[in-house]
Amino acid sequence: MTSAPSNNAPHLIVFANEKGGTGKSTTCVHTAVALAAQDIPVAVIDLDFRQRTVTRYLENRTDTGKRRAIDLPAPVWRVHDGDAAGLDAVIEEVSQDAQVVIIDTPGRDDPVARHAAARANTLVTPMNDSFVDFDLIGQVDPENFKVKRLSFYSELMWEARKSRAKTDGVTIDWVVLRNRLHHIEARNKKRVGEALTELSKRVGFRVIPGLSERVIFRELFPSGLTLLDKGHLGELGVSHIAARQELREMIAGLALPMLGDRPAA
């Protein structure tokens, strides 16, 4: 678990993965809304200035709130398309009113994203339950699926955590968020899980359960609603209720200090 920020600095959560399609923006938005629903001042910085998925989601949420005349808890947000120094300035700006600052990084190698990851208190790397995504953090033997070596990304995060600890004594809590794909068969899931456990002991990240691949997450995007918006989603099916419970468990698994023992909204 990460040490608390000093001097009343906001808790910085960074969602980072150099591969796209891992559910990074979905988990980022839902985390931000979950905190805002707990009356925790939250700011989101979108570094993916090309796609702006998080920004579009939150814009849709604002429009829905106005159109339906309903109060939807939401963070403030900014889009940053500058350099690392400019990002530091944006973080400083939004930190005046935010207890938590959440950064969504692009699904590609990006120097500003690396800088953000090095500044994190909580670093979240979503990945799908497959060896295609596992390859980002480690390589396995094709015969026995044992971890052969760390990937460049894991080495980068390892060095960033060591440097951060030496610089200001903060331990970055690196969390690998294990999302689930329905079409992946059970034996593969077991192998991925074993490889993650082995690698986590070597690199020092935590593994927590993420979200299953569900159509509901894509359907909610145009309205900007989330599974936490009870009363505004209409009648939910069993699968949607299960997805909401997964989301609550994911938020709890992040073990964010500002939530304490409070349940997700």
C-alpha positions in Angstrom: 0.0 0.0 0.0 1.3 3.4 -0.8 2.5 5.8 1.9 0.4 8.9 2.4 1.3 12.1 0.4 3.0 14.8 2.4 2.2 18.4 2.9 -1.5 17.8 2.1 -0.6 17.0 -1.5 -3.4 15.2 -3.4 -3.2 11.5 -3.9 -2.1 10.9 -7.5 -3.6 7.9 -9.3 -2.2 7.1 -12.7 -3.8 4.6 -15.1 -1.1 3.4 -17.5 -0.7 0.7 -20.0 1.2 1.0 -23.3 -1.3 -1.3 -25.0 -4.8 -0.2 -26.0 -8.0 -2.1 -25.5 -7.4 -3.0 -21.9 -10.3 -1.1 -20.3 -8.0 1.6 -19.0 -10.3 4.6 -19.8 -13.4 2.7 -18.5 -11.8 1.9 -15.2 -10.4 5.4 -14.9 -13.9 7.0 -15.4 -15.6 4.7 -13.0 -12.9 5.2 -10.4 -13.3 9.0 -10.7 -17.1 8.9 -10.5 -16.9 6.5 -7.5 -14.7 8.9 -5.6 -16.8 12.0 -6.6 -19.9 10.1 -5.4 -18.3 9.9 -2.0 -18.0 13.7 -2.0 -14.2 13.5 -2.5 -12.9 16.4 -4.6 -11.5 14.7 -7.8 -9.7 16.1 -10.8 -8.9 14.1 -14.0 -6.2 14.8 -16.4 -6.5 13.2 -19.9 -3.1 12.7 -21.5 -4.6 10.9 -24.5 -5.2 14.2 -26.4 -5.8 12.3 -29.7 -8.7 10.0 -28.7 -9.8 11.8 -25.5 -12.0 8.9 -24.5 -12.1 9.9 -20.8 -12.8 13.5 -21.8 -15.6 12.5 -24.2 -17.1 10.3 -21.5 -17.2 13.1 -18.9 -18.5 15.6 -21.5 -21.4 13.1 -22.3 -22.0 12.8 -18.5 -22.3 16.6 -18.2 -24.7 16.8 -21.2 -26.9 14.0 -19.7 -27.1 15.7 -16.4 -28.2 19.0 -18.0 -30.6 17.2 -20.4 -32.3 15.2 -17.7 -32.0 17.9 -15.1 -30.3 15.5 -12.7 -27.3 15.8 -10.4 -24.5 13.5 -11.5 -21.4 13.5 -9.4 -18.4 14.0 -11.6 -14.8 15.2 -11.4 -13.4 18.3 -13.0 -11.1 17.4 -15.9 -8.4 18.8 -18.2 -6.8 17.6 -21.4 -3.0 18.0 -21.5 -1.1 17.8 -24.8 2.2 19.4 -23.7 5.4 18.3 -22.1 6.2 16.9 -18.6 6.8 20.4 -17.2 3.4 21.4 -18.5 1.8 18.4 -16.9 3.4 19.3 -13.5 1.9 22.8 -13.9 -1.6 21.3 -14.6 -1.3 18.9 -11.6 -0.4 21.9 -9.4 -3.4 23.9 -10.8 -6.0 21.2 -10.2 -4.5 20.3 -6.9 -5.7 23.5 -5.3 -9.2 22.1 -5.1 -8.7 18.3 -5.5 -8.0 15.7 -2.9 -7.3 13.1 -5.6 -5.9 13.7 -9.1 -6.4 10.9 -11.6 -4.4 10.7 -14.8 -5.4 8.7 -17.8 -2.4 8.0 -20.1 -2.5 7.0 -23.8 -2.2 3.3 -24.9 1.2 3.9 -26.4 4.8 4.6 -25.3 4.8 8.3 -24.3 7.4 10.2 -22.3 4.8 12.4 -20.5 3.0 9.2 -19.5 6.2 7.8 -18.1 6.7 11.0 -16.1 3.1 10.7 -14.8 3.7 7.1 -13.7 6.9 8.1 -11.8 4.9 10.7 -9.9 2.0 8.4 -8.9 1.0 7.3 -5.5 -1.1 4.6 -7.0 -0.1 3.2 -10.4 -2.8 1.1 -12.0 -2.1 -1.1 -15.0 -5.2 -2.7 -16.4 -4.6 -5.8 -18.6 -6.8 -8.4 -20.2 -6.6 -12.0 -19.0 -4.4 -13.1 -21.9 -0.7 -13.6 -22.6 -1.0 -11.0 -25.3 -1.4 -8.4 -22.6 0.9 -10.2 -20.1 3.7 -9.7 -22.6 3.7 -6.0 -21.7 5.1 -6.8 -18.2 6.8 -10.1 -18.7 7.7 -12.9 -21.1 6.9 -16.5 -20.5 8.4 -19.8 -21.7 6.2 -21.2 -24.5 6.4 -24.7 -23.1 5.8 -24.4 -19.4 4.5 -20.8 -19.2 7.0 -19.9 -16.5 8.2 -16.3 -16.5 11.5 -16.0 -18.4 12.2 -12.3 -18.0 10.8 -8.9 -17.2 9.5 -6.8 -20.0 10.9 -3.3 -20.7 7.8 -1.8 -19.1 8.2 -3.7 -15.9 11.9 -2.8 -15.7 10.9 0.9 -16.3 8.3 0.8 -13.5 10.7 -1.0 -11.2 13.3 1.7 -11.7 10.7 4.5 -11.4 9.6 3.1 -8.0 13.2 2.8 -6.7 14.0 6.3 -7.8 10.8 7.7 -6.2 11.6 6.0 -2.9 15.1 7.5 -2.9 13.9 10.9 -3.9 11.0 11.6 -1.5 10.5 8.3 0.4 7.1 7.6 -1.3 6.4 4.0 -2.2 4.4 3.8 -5.4 1.6 1.2 -5.0 1.7 -0.6 -8.4 -1.6 -2.4 -9.0 -2.2 -4.7 -11.9 -5.9 -4.8 -12.6 -6.8 -8.1 -14.1 -9.8 -7.7 -16.4 -11.5 -10.8 -17.7 -12.4 -11.8 -21.3 -15.3 -14.2 -21.6 -13.9 -16.1 -24.5 -10.7 -17.0 -22.8 -10.8 -20.6 -21.7 -10.2 -21.7 -18.0 -6.8 -23.3 -18.5 -5.4 -20.1 -20.1 -6.8 -18.0 -17.2 -5.1 -20.3 -14.7 -1.8 -20.0 -16.5 -2.0 -16.2 -16.7 -2.9 -16.1 -13.0 0.1 -18.2 -12.1 2.4 -16.1 -14.2 1.1 -12.9 -12.7 1.6 -14.3 -9.2 5.2 -15.3 -10.0 6.0 -12.0 -11.6 4.4 -10.0 -8.8 6.8 -11.5 -6.3 9.7 -10.4 -8.4 8.6 -6.9 -9.3 6.4 -6.0 -6.3 3.0 -5.2 -7.8 -0.3 -6.2 -6.4 -2.9 -8.1 -8.5 -6.6 -7.3 -8.0 -9.7 -8.4 -9.9 -11.0 -6.0 -12.6 -14.0 -6.1 -14.8 -15.5 -8.6 -17.1 -16.1 -7.7 -20.8 -19.7 -6.6 -20.8 -21.7 -4.7 -23.5 -23.1 -2.4 -20.8 -19.8 -0.5 -20.5 -19.9 0.4 -24.2 -23.6 1.2 -24.0 -23.1 3.7 -21.2 -20.5 5.8 -23.0 -22.9 8.0 -25.1 -24.8 9.0 -21.9 -21.7 9.3 -19.7 -23.5 7.2 -17.1 -21.8 4.6 -15.0 -22.9 1.5 -13.2 -22.8 3.5 -10.0 -25.6 5.8 -11.1 -28.4 4.0 -9.3 -31.8 5.3 -10.2 -30.8 6.6 -13.6 -30.1 3.4 -15.5 -33.6 1.9 -15.6 -34.1 -1.7 -14.8 -30.9 -3.7 -14.6 -30.5 -7.3 -15.5 -28.7 -9.9 -13.5 -25.5 -9.4 -15.5 -25.6 -5.7 -14.9 -26.0 -6.2 -11.2 -23.0 -8.6 -11.3 -21.0 -6.0 -13.2 -21.8 -3.3 -10.5 -20.5 -5.7 -7.8 -17.3 -6.3 -9.8 -16.9 -2.6 -9.9 -17.3 -2.1 -6.2 -14.8 -4.9 -5.6 -12.4 -3.3 -8.0 -12.6 0.1 -6.2 -12.1 -1.6 -2.8 -9.1 -3.5 -4.2 -7.4 -0.3 -5.1 -7.2 0.3 -1.3 -7.2 4.1 -1.7 -6.5 5.8 1.7 -9.1 8.5 1.3 -11.9 5.9 1.1 -10.9 4.1 4.3 -13.5 1.6 5.1 -16.3 3.3 3.2 -17.9 1.2 0.5 -18.1 2.3 -3.1 -21.2 4.3 -4.0 
